[in-house]
Amino acid sequence: MTHSPASGETPYSVFEELLHSISHGIGAALSLAGLAVLLILASLGAHVDPWKIVGISLYGVSLVLLYTASTLYHGVRHPRLKRLFQSLDHCAIYLLIAGTYTPFLLVNLRGPTGWTLLATVWSLALAGIACKLAWPHRFEALRVAIYLVMGWLIVLAGDSLAASLSGTGLALLVAGGITYTLGVIFYAVSAIPFNHAIWHLFVMGGSACHYFAVYTAVLPFAA
């Protein structure tokens, strides 16, 4: 089927859309459970760090929102609803990237560097969302570029981040970024069979890496 965003049509078959919605439906359920685990663990002990609670909450909510929006977008057939959830899906990507930064910047890198990066990445997220809402069917290459710039902005504070993370946490953080980036190839090349389903698997892999990076590097961190 010819892709026509304005009409709500999709280039994917019903079977492909089923794969897309199931995969990210599983992701939504796992994200919700994972958020609960992180919040429970962050709340244990004699001293509860409110920065951890705030950072983990923003990260977890953005993760659940991304997978829920994607599941709804691929799961509905009504053109108007599909357009709505597609916009939410694309906007949620910006929120997830910024949300993933947040616990590391509020906990591990809290200070001038962390606050500067936090303001920058959330500003880029809001700019990307504004671009999507203002021109929903234009500038897709620009929006993808913003995704990638946001994702790799952390290299500007690479030394500080490396000093504040365990080797395992840093490796998981980098692995997640690489996984997401490689997945963009499948997202962009529609000639690859089941390219979007493969992209979804890369997204889930990147999310898993970053989740365990939060688990291993943010939860045990003591300033």
Sequence and secondary structure as in RCSB ss.txt:
>XXXX:A:sequence
MTHSPASGETPYSVFEELLHSISHGIGAALSLAGLAVLLILASLGAHVDPWKIVGISLYGVSLVLLYTASTLYHG
VRHPRLKRLFQSLDHCAIYLLIAGTYTPFLLVNLRGPTGWTLLATVWSLALAGIACKLAWPHRFEALRVAIYLVM
GWLIVLAGDSLAASLSGTGLALLVAGGITYTLGVIFYAVSAIPFNHAIWHLFVMGGSACHYFAVYTAVLPFAA
>XXXX:A:secstr
    GGGT  SS HHHHHHHHHHHHHHHHHHHHHHHHHHHHHH SSS  HHHHHHHHHHHHHHHHHHHHHHHHHH
   HHHHHHHHHHHHHHHHHHHHHHHHHIIIIITTTHHHHHHHHHHHHHHHHHHHHHHHSTTS HHHHHHHHHHH
HHGGGGGHHHHHHHS HHHHHHHHHHHHHHHHHHHHHH TTSTTHHHHHHHHHHHHHHHHHHHIIIIITT   
